[in-house]
Amino acid sequence: MAIEWKGVFPALTTKFTSDDKLDFVMFEKNLKAQLEAGVDGIILGGTLGEASVLTNEEKFSLVKFASEKTTGKVPVVMNIAEGSTREAVRQAAEAEKNGAKGLMMLPPMRYKSDHRETVAYYKAVASSTNLPIMVYNNPVDYKIEVTLDMFAELAEEKNIQAVKESTRDISNVTRMINRFGDRFKILCGVDTLAMEELVMGAQGWVAGLVCAFPKETVAVYQLVKQGKLDEALKIYRWFLPLLELDIHPKLVQYIKLAEQEAGIGTEHVRAPRLTLAGEERERVLKIIKDGIKSRPNL
């Protein structure tokens, strides 16, 4: 299945049982809710997927399971977040073997690579696989920016096709389009900037709160692309307090609590993360419950 790199791509959370095993039952329940809402692809093993605490065996079993459940419906994309080029190349091969149709890739982890090293890292993985690749550009959280000059070199690799735009700079959408036209598809990677970036020309949305509110997320995307901005704005303004849960260091715990309240997830996380407690949990829970109570009629 080819990837068009447009539409809504949920960055799915990894579901765990109370005894810290993968919860495939709840994962499938959430996946079905995403498909019923009309998402265009799914992404596994990203920041929200708690990639840093997953074993490779767990990550690939999730890819295999999701690929089997979504066959012929939407493509499965696996995130690569590795410190070693050799390991990133190996994971790309394993992802394809287990059914992934695309990759999302962060720059090297832990070591802050320079321009030449970052480009070489992406090119090494791209030349090793036939899978299409989306660059995950998030210098705020991961400290390395994939600059426009880097993208100019990466454009030589035909399977580097898209960018998850998480620089927090809306004007970067225009910079990319001005320099590269439609060479790279642009997907917004920050929930609180999604409508703005879609209006400015982004073709898709790698979404977080979609994990708990898939229908509303898809509605905003579709309405914007249909030019129905007033209708989209009404939903987006309702959505914003919830979307702001995506830009906090505890976004995993916050969004998992929202999934639980929406009935399509649990709040179980893997250590060192801990489930929310005390005043913080009550504060976040109020935001979620207020959102659910005033949920728009789509």
N, C-alpha and C positions, 0 to 999 in steps of 0.2 A: 504494500500500500504506500503510494507516494504521499509526501507531506507537503501541503500547500503553505504551511506556516502562516495561517490566518485564522481568526476566530478566537475562541476561548480555550485555553489550555490550562486546566487545573494543575497546580503543583500539589499533588496529593500528599496528605499526611500518611505516615506509616502507623497502622493500627496495631496496638499491643494488648495482650490479655493482662489480667491482674497479676499473673505470675511471669510477666515479661517475655512472653513468646509472641510471635507474629499472629495477629488475629485476622485470619483470612475471611471469617464469616462477616465481621463488621466491615472489613475492607471491601468485600463484594457488595455489601449493602450500600455503602457510600458510592462505589463505582456505578452501580445501577442508577442511583439518583443523578449522577453526573450525566450519564448517557441519556436518561429520560429528559433531562433539561436541554439537551442538544449541544453539548460541548463538542469541540472539534479535534481534540486529542488529549492525552494525559501525560503528565510528567512524574516520574518516580525518582526518589533518591536525591531530591533537592534539599534546600535549607529546611523547608517544612517537613520533608520526609525523614528528618533526623539522620541524614546520610553519615554523619561523623561517628555515629554509634551503631551502625549496622555492619554486620559481617558481610563479606562478599557473597557468601552462600545465601544469606537472607535477601540481599539486594537482588541477586539473580533469580531467586525463587519468586520474588514479587513481580519481576519483569515477566517471567514465564507464566505465572498465574494470570496477570493482567492481560497479557497477549492472547492467551487462550480465551478469556472472557470477552475480549473486544474484537475478536477476529472479524474483519470485514466491516467494522463499524467505525472505529477511530484508531489512529496510530498511537503506539506507546513509545514515549521518549524517555531515555534513561539519562540522568545527570552523572557527569564525571567530575569529581572533586578530589584530585590526587596531587601528591607532592612529587611523584616520580613519573617521568615521561614514559618509561618502560611499563609501569603499572597502568597508566592511562591507556596506552596502546592495547595492553592485555584486556582491560575492561571493555574497550570498544568491541573487541572480537567476541568476548563473552556475551555482551549485550545483544549483538546480532544473532548469536547462536541461540539465545533464549527468546528471541522473537521481537526484540526492539526494532522499531522502524526509523529511529532517529536518536541523536545524542544532543544533550545540552552540556556545555563544557565551561567550567570556571578556569581562569588562569591557574598556574601552579599554586598549590596550597603550601603554607608555612614559610616557604622561601619567596622573598619578594623579587621576582624576576624583572630584568630590565626589558627595554623594547625588543632587542634582538632575541633574548631568551624566550620572551612571551610568544613572539611570532613563531619561533622554531618549535616550541611546544605544541601550539595549535597545528602547525603544518605537519609535524611528525604523526599526530593522531589522524589528521585528515587524509594523509597519503597512505595510511595503513588500513583504511576501511572504505567501504562503499556507502556507508550510512550518511545521510545528510546531518549537518551539524549546526546548532544554534549556539553562538557565543553568549555566555552569561557575563554581562558587563556590569559589575557591581563593586566599584571602588570604595563605596562608603563602608560596606561590611567586610570586604575581602582585600582591600588596600592596593589592588593593582587595577589601573584603568586601561582598558583596551582603547587606545586612541584612534582617531581617524587615520593617522598615518600608518598605524598597525593594520587597520582594516584595508588600507590600500594594498598592502602586501598580501594579506589573507585572501583578497579577492582573486588571487591566482589559483586558489584551490576551489574547484567548482562545487564541491560538496559542503563548503562553508557557506551557508545560505541565509542565515538569519541572525538576529541579535535579540537577546532579552535585555531591554534597555532599562537598567536600574541605577543610572548615574544620579538620579533625582533632579536632573536638569532637563526640563521639557524642551528647551531649545535644541538639545542634542538630536531630537527627531528631525528637525529642519536641517541641521548641519549634515546629518547622514544623507538625507534626500538630496540636498543641494550638491553634495560631492559625488554620490554614488547612484543617484536616480533610484531605480528599483532593483539594483544588484543585490541588496540585502533586504530581506523582509524585517520589519521592526515590530517587536511585540513588547508592550509595556510590561515591566516587571514589578511595578510599585502600585499597589491597589489604590492609594490615595491620589494618584496622578493619572489613572486609567482613562477617564473620559477626556481629560485634557489632551493626552497624547493621541488618543484615537481621533479626536477632532483635527489634530495637527498632522495626521497622516499615517500613524501606526496602523499596521494591518491586523494586529492581534493583541491579546492580553493573557499573559501568564499570571494567573490569578491565585490569591490565597484564601480570601473569605468565601470564594466559590465552594470551598470544601464543606461549608455549612449552609450556604445560600446559592445553590447552583442556578435556580431559575431566575433570580434577580440579576445575577451576574450576566447570564446570557442575554437577558432582556435589555440591559444597558448597552451591551455590545451591538446587538442587532438594531436597536433603535437609532444609535449613533450612525451606524453604517447605512441606514435607510434615510438619513437626514432628518429624523424626527427628534431634534435636539431638545425641544421643550418637554416631550414625554420622557426622554432619557434622563433629563435633569431632575425631574420630580423623583424618580427612583434613586438617582445618584445622591441627591441631597439627603434622602432618608438613610441611604446606605453609609454615608461618610463616617459617622461615629463608629460603626462596625469596621469599616475599612481601615480605620486608624489602628486597629488591633494588629494590623500586618506590619507596622513600622516600629515595633518595640522589640527589644532583645528577647523577650519571652513570647514572641509571636506564636511559637509552637504550642505552648500551654494555653495561650489565649484562644487560638483558633480551634484547638481540640476541645476546649470547654464549650465553644460555640457549636461545634459539631454535636456534642453530647446533648446540648439543649435543643438542637434542631432534630434530634432523634436519628442521626445518621453517623454517629461516632461515639467515642468514649474519650475521657480526659487522661487515659493512661499514657505516660511518657517514660522514656528510658533514662536512667541515671547517667550523667550527673544532673539532668533536669529532674525537678520534682513537681508534682501537681501543685496547683495554686492553693494557698491557705490564707486564713485570716482576712484582714481588711482588703488586701489586694484581690483575693478571690471574690469577695462581695462586691467590690467596685466594678470589676470586669463583668461579673455575672449580671449586675444591674444594666450595664450597657447592652448586653446580649438580650436580656429579657425585655427591655424597653424596645429594642429593635424588632423582636419577634411579635410583641404586642401591637406595634404600629405598622407591621409588615404591609406593603402596598398590595392592592388587588391588581394583579397583572392581567 
